[in-house]
Amino acid sequence: MRRLPVVLAAAAGLAAAPPAAAQDSVFGIRGLGFLDRSVSGKSAALGGGFALFDAESALNPASLSAWRGTAGWAVAAGSNHSFDAGSGSSSLSATRFPVVGFASAVGPRVVVAVTASDYLDRNWSVQQTDTVSPRGTPVVASDQTKSVGGVTDIRAALAYRLTGITLGVGLHALTGSTETTVNRTFPNDSAYLAFTQQLVTNYSGVGISFGALVSAARRFVAGASVRFNGRLRASTADTAASVPLPLEVNAGAYYQPVAGVLVTGTVGYAGWSTASDALVAAGQARSRNVWSVGFGVEAAMLRIGGNLAPLRVGYRWRQLPFPIGGSPAIEGSPLSEHALAGGLGFDTAGGRATVDLGIESGSRTAGALSETFTTAYLGLTIRP
């Protein structure tokens, strides 16, 4: 296996090009892609602060202990973005499915589950113009480069309840592919014909996660998770590469001061600098270690159809690991993101189904580049 990750370099040099089609974020062009958030509609509305304790998010395998029977769930998220490069702006949109899962209780203490969640998004499209000299004579060429696909995290997990503590373990398989297409066109009066090149890259990797929930005091629960990742392997028809993935650590707590009120928060760390050398070899800027923070408040103060519908508000902030611009010798402009969130949840179908609605609005900045976004979440849980 070749060490140089040449198959990861397709996006190098495209960060300044104008976006041309629907995508989750312009900033997903650089590095390994855009780092997704595998959260439920409830956790999204709470700013991600509840993700460590949420059985429908894929962060902490111990949180699966919340299921007392069999359940299935899915989350859809639609986003609108406005990107500003200083010299111009554009609007983008995307729809994705952050997490789907199925869980079942096995006896009074054990819960098993399988989830599929977004890990890295590599859907983007850019258009740029350059002058080339294929026969020694300069001619203008217009390139439209489009990438479709990404990396999905499939997890098989187990949670085990003890007195005052719950433990969990998850086995992760990373899988997916991207199809990158370059369409090059020339002026009508030139001697050259348009042509298309296509490259399919397949991804694979493994990881293992551990988690715990501890009832530290009355109405107070603390939680933590750690995930050990291997290497992300990328291969095309004639070349292959691998990139080390980070150690991920999360910790948080929630508190119920009175019945119907929940206050929660989570902080996370991911050591993405481990991928730096591989990215530099691909001609991109070094990745960095990143932090994230989220917190939220829930209050059961609204009724829908005779049932309580908790109202939720939250805030989150995170750093993203792949800088914009720069070169192997220059680390580039670091990227950060923050958002305000809100939403509600309610039961239907006689309590056998739950709908969670969430919406967040925020921005991402990297140097002179900025992007605002609004994302709406719809989560559906079925308990047969």
C-alpha positions as CSV (number, residue, x, y, z in Angstrom):
1,M,0.0,0.0,0.0
2,R,1.4,3.4,-1.0
3,R,2.0,5.8,1.8
4,L,1.3,9.0,-0.1
5,P,-2.4,9.6,0.0
6,V,-2.7,10.7,-3.6
7,V,-6.3,9.7,-3.8
8,L,-7.1,12.3,-1.2
9,A,-5.6,15.1,-3.1
10,A,-8.4,15.6,-5.6
11,A,-9.7,18.7,-3.7
12,A,-6.4,20.4,-3.3
13,G,-6.4,23.9,-4.7
14,L,-10.2,24.1,-5.1
15,A,-11.0,25.9,-1.8
16,A,-11.1,29.3,-3.5
17,A,-13.2,28.2,-6.4
18,P,-16.9,29.2,-6.5
19,P,-19.4,26.6,-5.5
20,A,-21.7,25.4,-8.3
21,A,-24.2,23.0,-6.9
22,A,-26.0,21.6,-3.9
23,Q,-23.8,20.5,-1.1
24,D,-23.7,20.4,2.7
25,S,-20.9,22.9,3.1
26,V,-18.3,24.7,0.9
27,F,-15.8,23.9,3.6
28,G,-16.2,20.1,2.9
29,I,-13.9,20.5,-0.1
30,R,-10.7,20.5,2.0
31,G,-9.1,17.7,3.9
32,L,-11.1,14.5,4.3
33,G,-14.4,16.2,3.9
34,F,-17.0,17.8,6.2
35,L,-17.1,16.3,9.7
36,D,-20.8,15.3,10.3
37,R,-22.7,15.3,13.5
38,S,-24.6,12.1,14.1
39,V,-27.3,13.5,16.5
40,S,-31.0,13.0,16.9
41,G,-33.6,15.8,16.5
42,K,-33.8,16.1,20.3
43,S,-30.0,16.4,20.8
44,A,-29.8,18.9,17.9
45,A,-32.5,21.1,19.5
46,L,-30.4,21.0,22.7
47,G,-27.3,22.2,21.0
48,G,-25.8,18.7,21.2
49,G,-25.6,18.9,24.9
50,F,-27.7,15.8,25.4
51,A,-25.9,13.6,22.8
52,L,-24.0,11.6,25.5
53,F,-27.2,10.5,27.1
54,D,-29.4,10.2,24.0
55,A,-30.1,6.6,22.9
56,E,-30.8,7.9,19.4
57,S,-27.5,9.6,18.9
58,A,-24.4,7.5,18.0
59,L,-22.0,9.1,20.5
60,N,-22.1,7.0,23.7
61,P,-23.0,3.2,23.5
62,A,-24.0,3.3,27.2
63,S,-26.9,5.6,26.4
64,L,-28.7,2.7,24.7
65,S,-29.8,1.6,28.2
66,A,-32.7,4.0,27.9
67,W,-34.5,1.5,25.7
68,R,-36.7,-0.9,27.6
69,G,-38.0,-2.7,24.6
70,T,-37.7,-2.7,20.8
71,A,-37.4,0.6,18.9
72,G,-36.4,2.0,15.5
73,W,-35.5,5.5,14.7
74,A,-34.4,7.8,11.9
75,V,-33.4,11.5,11.5
76,A,-33.6,13.7,8.4
77,A,-31.9,17.1,8.2
78,G,-32.3,19.7,5.5
79,S,-29.9,22.7,5.3
80,N,-29.7,26.0,3.5
81,H,-26.3,27.8,3.3
82,S,-25.1,31.2,2.2
83,F,-21.4,31.3,1.4
84,D,-19.4,34.6,1.2
85,A,-15.9,34.6,-0.3
86,G,-15.4,38.3,0.0
87,S,-15.5,38.7,-3.8
88,G,-18.9,37.1,-4.2
89,S,-21.5,34.9,-2.6
90,S,-23.8,32.0,-3.4
91,S,-26.6,29.9,-1.9
92,L,-26.4,26.2,-1.3
93,S,-28.8,23.5,0.0
94,A,-28.6,19.9,1.0
95,T,-30.6,17.0,2.6
96,R,-29.0,14.3,4.6
97,F,-29.9,11.6,7.2
98,P,-27.5,12.0,10.2
99,V,-28.5,8.7,11.9
100,V,-30.8,5.7,11.7
101,G,-30.9,2.8,14.1
102,F,-32.6,-0.2,15.6
103,A,-32.4,-1.4,19.2
104,S,-33.8,-4.1,21.4
105,A,-33.7,-5.0,25.1
106,V,-32.3,-8.5,25.8
107,G,-33.5,-9.3,29.3
108,P,-33.7,-6.6,32.1
109,R,-30.0,-5.4,31.9
110,V,-28.8,-5.7,28.3
111,V,-29.7,-3.6,25.2
112,V,-28.2,-4.3,21.8
113,A,-28.4,-2.0,18.8
114,V,-27.2,-1.3,15.2
115,T,-26.9,2.3,13.9
116,A,-25.8,3.9,10.7
117,S,-24.6,7.5,10.9
118,D,-22.8,10.1,8.8
119,Y,-19.1,10.4,9.5
120,L,-17.5,12.4,6.7
121,D,-19.5,14.2,4.0
122,R,-17.7,14.6,0.6
123,N,-20.6,16.0,-1.5
124,W,-19.5,19.1,-3.3
125,S,-19.3,20.8,-6.7
126,V,-17.1,23.7,-7.8
127,Q,-16.4,25.4,-11.1
128,Q,-13.2,27.2,-12.0
129,T,-11.5,28.6,-15.1
130,D,-7.8,28.4,-15.9
131,T,-5.4,28.9,-18.8
132,V,-3.6,25.8,-20.1
133,S,-1.2,25.1,-22.9
134,P,-1.7,21.5,-24.2
135,R,0.2,22.2,-27.4
136,G,2.3,25.2,-26.4
137,T,-0.5,27.6,-27.2
138,P,-2.5,29.1,-24.3
139,V,-6.2,28.4,-24.2
140,V,-8.9,29.0,-21.6
141,A,-10.3,25.8,-20.0
142,S,-13.4,25.7,-17.8
143,D,-13.5,22.8,-15.2
144,Q,-16.5,21.7,-13.2
145,T,-15.4,19.2,-10.5
146,K,-18.1,17.3,-8.7
147,S,-17.8,14.8,-5.8
148,V,-20.7,12.6,-4.7
149,G,-20.5,10.3,-1.6
150,G,-18.9,10.1,1.8
151,V,-18.0,7.9,4.7
152,T,-20.7,6.1,6.8
153,D,-20.2,4.8,10.3
154,I,-22.0,1.5,11.0
155,R,-22.0,0.6,14.7
156,A,-23.0,-2.6,16.5
157,A,-23.3,-1.7,20.2
158,L,-24.3,-3.1,23.6
159,A,-25.2,-1.5,26.9
160,Y,-25.3,-3.2,30.2
161,R,-27.1,-1.8,33.3
162,L,-25.7,-2.1,36.8
163,T,-26.8,-0.5,40.0
164,G,-26.0,3.2,39.6
165,I,-23.9,2.8,36.5
166,T,-24.3,1.7,32.9
167,L,-21.5,0.5,30.6
168,G,-21.4,0.3,26.9
169,V,-19.2,-0.8,24.0
170,G,-19.5,-0.3,20.3
171,L,-17.8,-1.8,17.3
172,H,-17.5,0.6,14.3
173,A,-17.1,-0.1,10.6
174,L,-16.4,2.9,8.3
175,T,-17.5,2.3,4.8
176,G,-18.4,4.3,1.7
177,S,-17.2,5.7,-1.6
178,T,-17.0,8.9,-3.6
179,E,-17.3,9.5,-7.3
180,T,-15.3,12.5,-8.5
181,T,-16.1,13.8,-12.0
182,V,-14.2,16.5,-13.8
183,N,-15.8,18.0,-16.9
184,R,-13.4,20.2,-19.0
185,T,-14.7,22.5,-21.7
186,F,-13.0,24.9,-24.1
187,P,-14.2,27.9,-26.1
188,N,-16.2,27.1,-29.2
189,D,-13.5,28.6,-31.5
190,S,-10.7,26.5,-30.0
191,A,-9.3,23.3,-31.6
192,Y,-10.0,21.2,-28.5
193,L,-13.0,19.0,-27.6
194,A,-14.6,18.8,-24.2
195,F,-13.8,15.7,-22.2
196,T,-14.7,14.0,-18.9
197,Q,-12.6,12.2,-16.3
198,Q,-14.1,10.1,-13.5
199,L,-12.5,8.7,-10.4
200,V,-14.2,6.3,-7.8
201,T,-12.6,6.1,-4.4
202,N,-13.6,3.5,-1.9
203,Y,-13.2,3.9,1.9
204,S,-12.9,1.5,4.8
205,G,-11.8,1.6,8.4
206,V,-12.6,0.3,11.9
207,G,-13.0,1.7,15.4
208,I,-14.1,0.8,18.9
209,S,-15.9,2.9,21.5
210,F,-16.6,2.6,25.2
211,G,-19.0,4.6,27.3
212,A,-20.4,5.0,30.8
213,L,-23.3,6.7,32.6
214,V,-23.1,7.2,36.3
215,S,-26.0,8.3,38.6
216,A,-23.8,10.5,40.7
217,A,-26.6,12.0,42.8
218,R,-30.4,12.4,42.8
219,R,-31.5,13.7,39.4
220,F,-27.9,14.2,38.3
221,V,-26.2,11.9,35.8
222,A,-22.6,12.1,34.4
223,G,-21.4,10.5,31.3
224,A,-18.3,9.9,29.3
225,S,-17.2,8.1,26.1
226,V,-14.0,7.4,24.3
227,R,-13.5,6.1,20.8
228,F,-10.3,4.6,19.4
229,N,-10.1,4.7,15.6
230,G,-7.7,2.9,13.2
231,R,-6.8,4.2,9.8
232,L,-9.1,5.3,7.0
233,R,-8.1,3.4,3.9
234,A,-8.9,4.9,0.5
235,S,-8.4,3.1,-2.7
236,T,-9.0,3.6,-6.5
237,A,-8.6,1.2,-9.3
238,D,-4.8,1.7,-9.4
239,T,-3.7,3.3,-6.1
240,A,-4.3,3.2,-2.4
241,A,-3.6,5.2,0.7
242,S,-4.4,5.3,4.4
243,V,-4.8,8.2,6.9
244,P,-4.8,7.8,10.7
245,L,-8.1,8.8,12.4
246,P,-8.3,10.5,15.8
247,L,-8.9,9.5,19.3
248,E,-12.2,11.0,20.4
249,V,-13.2,11.8,24.0
250,N,-16.4,13.2,25.3
251,A,-17.7,14.0,28.8
252,G,-20.9,15.7,30.1
253,A,-23.7,15.8,32.6
254,Y,-27.4,16.4,32.9
255,Y,-29.4,17.7,35.9
256,Q,-33.2,17.7,36.5
257,P,-33.7,20.5,39.2
258,V,-37.5,19.9,39.1
259,A,-39.8,17.5,37.4
260,G,-40.1,18.3,33.7
261,V,-37.0,20.5,33.5
262,L,-33.6,19.3,32.2
263,V,-30.3,21.1,32.0
264,T,-27.5,19.3,30.1
265,G,-24.1,19.9,28.6
266,T,-21.3,18.0,26.7
267,V,-17.7,18.8,25.8
268,G,-15.7,16.8,23.3
269,Y,-12.1,16.5,22.0
270,A,-10.8,14.8,18.8
271,G,-7.1,14.5,18.1
272,W,-7.2,15.1,14.3
273,S,-3.6,16.2,14.2
274,T,-2.7,12.6,13.7
275,A,-3.8,12.9,10.1
276,S,-1.5,15.9,9.4
277,D,1.4,14.1,7.8
278,A,-0.9,12.2,5.3
279,L,-2.7,15.4,4.4
280,V,0.6,17.3,3.9
281,A,1.8,14.5,1.6
282,A,-1.4,15.1,-0.4
283,G,-0.6,18.9,-0.8
284,Q,-3.0,20.1,1.8
285,A,-2.7,22.1,5.0
286,R,-2.2,20.3,8.3
287,S,-5.2,19.2,10.3
288,R,-5.5,20.2,14.0
289,N,-6.9,18.8,17.2
290,V,-10.3,20.2,17.9
291,W,-12.8,20.9,20.7
292,S,-16.6,21.1,20.8
293,V,-19.0,22.3,23.4
294,G,-22.8,22.1,23.6
295,F,-25.5,22.8,26.2
296,G,-29.2,23.1,26.4
297,V,-32.3,23.3,28.5
298,E,-35.6,21.4,28.2
299,A,-38.9,22.3,29.8
300,A,-42.2,20.3,29.6
301,M,-44.5,23.3,29.4
302,L,-46.6,22.7,26.2
303,R,-49.3,20.2,25.4
304,I,-50.0,18.8,22.0
305,G,-53.0,16.4,21.6
306,G,-53.2,16.1,25.4
307,N,-49.6,15.1,25.8
308,L,-46.7,17.1,27.1
309,A,-44.4,18.4,24.4
310,P,-41.0,19.5,25.9
311,L,-39.7,22.8,24.6
312,R,-35.9,22.8,24.0
313,V,-33.2,25.5,23.4
314,G,-29.5,25.1,23.1
315,Y,-26.2,26.5,21.9
316,R,-23.1,24.8,20.4
317,W,-19.6,25.7,19.3
318,R,-17.0,23.5,17.7
319,Q,-13.7,23.7,15.9
320,L,-13.3,21.8,12.6
321,P,-10.1,20.0,11.9
322,F,-9.3,20.8,8.2
323,P,-8.0,24.4,7.6
324,I,-8.9,26.4,4.5
325,G,-6.2,27.5,2.2
326,G,-2.5,27.4,3.0
327,S,0.0,24.9,1.8
328,P,2.2,22.1,3.3
329,A,4.3,24.8,4.8
330,I,1.4,27.1,6.0
331,E,-1.3,25.7,8.2
332,G,-4.0,27.8,6.6
333,S,-7.0,29.5,8.2
334,P,-8.6,27.5,11.1
335,L,-12.3,26.8,10.7
336,S,-14.8,27.2,13.6
337,E,-18.6,26.9,13.8
338,H,-21.3,28.0,16.2
339,A,-25.1,27.8,16.3
340,L,-28.2,28.6,18.3
341,A,-30.9,25.8,18.3
342,G,-34.4,25.1,19.5
343,G,-37.2,22.6,19.0
344,L,-39.8,20.4,20.6
345,G,-40.9,16.8,20.8
346,F,-44.2,15.0,21.2
347,D,-45.7,11.5,21.3
348,T,-48.3,10.2,18.9
349,A,-49.9,6.9,17.8
350,G,-50.9,6.2,21.4
351,G,-47.4,6.7,22.7
352,R,-45.9,4.2,20.2
353,A,-44.2,6.9,18.2
354,T,-42.3,10.1,19.0
355,V,-41.6,13.1,16.7
356,D,-38.7,15.4,17.5
357,L,-38.4,18.7,15.7
358,G,-35.3,20.8,15.8
359,I,-33.9,23.8,14.1
360,E,-30.5,25.5,14.3
361,S,-29.0,28.7,12.8
362,G,-25.3,29.5,12.9
363,S,-22.2,30.3,10.9
364,R,-18.8,29.0,10.0
365,T,-15.7,31.2,9.5
366,A,-12.2,30.6,8.2
367,G,-10.1,33.7,7.6
368,A,-12.0,36.0,5.1
369,L,-14.4,33.1,4.2
370,S,-17.7,32.8,6.0
371,E,-20.8,30.7,5.6
372,T,-24.2,31.0,7.4
373,F,-26.6,28.1,7.6
374,T,-30.0,27.0,8.9
375,T,-30.7,23.3,9.4
376,A,-34.1,21.7,10.2
377,Y,-34.2,18.3,11.9
378,L,-37.0,15.8,11.8
379,G,-36.7,12.7,14.0
380,L,-39.1,9.8,14.1
381,T,-39.0,7.0,16.7
382,I,-41.2,3.9,16.5
383,R,-41.8,1.6,19.5
384,P,-43.8,-1.4,18.2
